[in-house]
Amino acid sequence: MDGQDYEWTTAKAVLVPDAADRITGYDPERNEVFTLFGEHRYEMRCYAKDGEKVYRLEHAGYKKPTLPPGCIEWNDVT
């Protein structure tokens, strides 16, 4: 997605999950197993040249998956 051009946009940011970086967790309070994924953030930027606007998605960061308070990794349970 990084560097793709668009004619127009209504989005300021796009969040894309990353299945390669994931955590499987366990919530003992709810007795539930869940999976969290890493998340890439792309922001829409506008560039102008000679009166023409070009909208482009650019990689703006990455957020690693983190377990919520009170939850543990599933590997530690099994």
C-alpha positions in Angstrom: 0.0 0.0 0.0 2.9 2.3 0.6 3.2 4.8 -2.2 0.0 3.9 -4.0 -1.6 6.9 -5.8 -5.4 7.7 -5.7 -7.5 10.2 -7.5 -9.3 11.3 -4.4 -9.9 10.1 -0.9 -12.2 10.5 2.1 -9.9 8.6 4.5 -7.2 10.1 6.6 -5.7 6.8 7.7 -6.0 3.1 7.0 -5.1 0.4 9.5 -3.9 -3.0 8.1 -3.5 -6.1 10.4 -0.2 -8.0 10.2 -0.8 -11.8 10.6 2.9 -12.5 10.8 3.1 -10.7 14.2 0.4 -12.0 16.5 -0.3 -13.0 20.1 -2.8 -15.6 21.2 -4.0 -14.6 24.7 -6.2 -16.0 27.4 -8.6 -13.9 29.5 -9.2 -15.9 32.8 -12.0 -13.6 33.9 -14.1 -14.4 30.8 -12.5 -17.9 30.1 -11.9 -16.8 26.5 -9.0 -17.3 24.1 -8.3 -14.5 21.6 -5.8 -13.5 19.0 -4.4 -10.0 18.5 -2.5 -8.9 15.4 0.2 -6.3 14.8 -1.1 -3.2 13.0 0.4 -1.1 10.2 -0.9 2.5 9.9 -1.0 4.2 6.5 -1.8 7.9 6.2 -3.3 9.6 3.2 -1.1 12.4 2.1 -1.8 15.0 -0.6 0.9 16.3 -2.9 0.4 19.2 -5.4 2.5 19.9 -8.5 1.6 22.3 -11.3 -1.9 22.6 -9.9 -2.6 18.9 -9.9 -3.3 17.0 -6.6 -2.1 13.5 -6.0 -3.3 11.5 -3.0 -0.9 8.8 -1.8 -1.0 6.3 1.1 2.3 6.3 3.0 3.4 4.0 5.8 3.2 6.0 9.1 4.0 3.4 11.7 3.6 0.0 13.2 2.0 -1.1 16.5 3.0 -4.4 18.0 0.2 -6.5 19.6 0.0 -6.2 23.4 -2.1 -8.1 25.8 -4.8 -6.3 27.8 -4.3 -6.1 31.6 -5.2 -9.3 33.4 -4.7 -11.5 30.4 -1.8 -14.0 29.8 -0.3 -15.6 26.7 -2.1 -18.8 25.7 1.3 -20.6 25.5 1.7 -20.0 29.3 -1.7 -21.7 29.9 -1.3 -24.9 27.9 
